[in-house]
Amino acid sequence: MGTKHSTEFRQEAVRVALTSGLTRKQVAADFGVGFSTLSRWIQKGRQTIEEPSVQPGLNSEVAALEKGCLN
């Protein structure tokens, strides 16, 4: 059975994979994990990312401001 990595380790590997510009294969090698393991962590991470909350009425306020600027 493989090594159990901490949540922080997994999150850092996913962050690097998504933001560094390195290939996932390179990130996996740098972190000492398998490519498929890193891919699974990324997939799980994307599923748990919450959508940003939108304040009620914000869209209508933006539309009103845009309309005022365009006239």
N, C-alpha and C positions, 0 to 999 in steps of 0.2 A: 504494500500500500504506500501511496505517496506521502509527502510531507504536508502537514497541516499548516497553512500560512494564516497569519493574523488578518483581520479585516482591514487594518491600516495598510498592510503590505499589498493586499489585493487592490485596494483603492488607489494606491500610488502607482502600481503597475498599469492599471486601467488609465489613470490620468496621463501618464507618460505616453502610453500607446496612442491616446487620442489627441495629444497636444504637441508632441515633440517633433513630428515630421519623420521620425524613424519608422521603418517597417515594423509590422507586428512581429515578424520573425526575429528581427534584431532585438526588439524590446523583450521578447520572451527569453532569448539567449542571455541578455544583460541581467535579467532578474532570476535566471536559473530555473525557469519553468518551461513546460512544453508549450508549443504553439497552440495546440487545441485547448489547453488549460486557460491560457490567456484569452483566447477567443471566447470561451465560455464565460469567463469573468466579465468581459466586455458586454456580452449579450445580456447577462444578468444585471449589469449596471445600467444598461439602457432601459431595461424593463422597470427599474425601481426609481428612475429619475422622475420627479414630479413636474408636472406642467406648471409654469409660473402662473400665479394667480393674477387675475385682472380685476382691478377695482370696478365695482358697478358704476356704470355711466361714463367710464373713461373713453370708450369708443365714440360715444356721442359728443363728448367734450372735444376730443381731438378733431372730429369731423367739423364741428362748429368753428374751431380755431382755424382749420385749413380753409374753410369757406370764407372766413373773414379775411384771410391773407390773400386769397386769390381774387378778391373783388377789388 
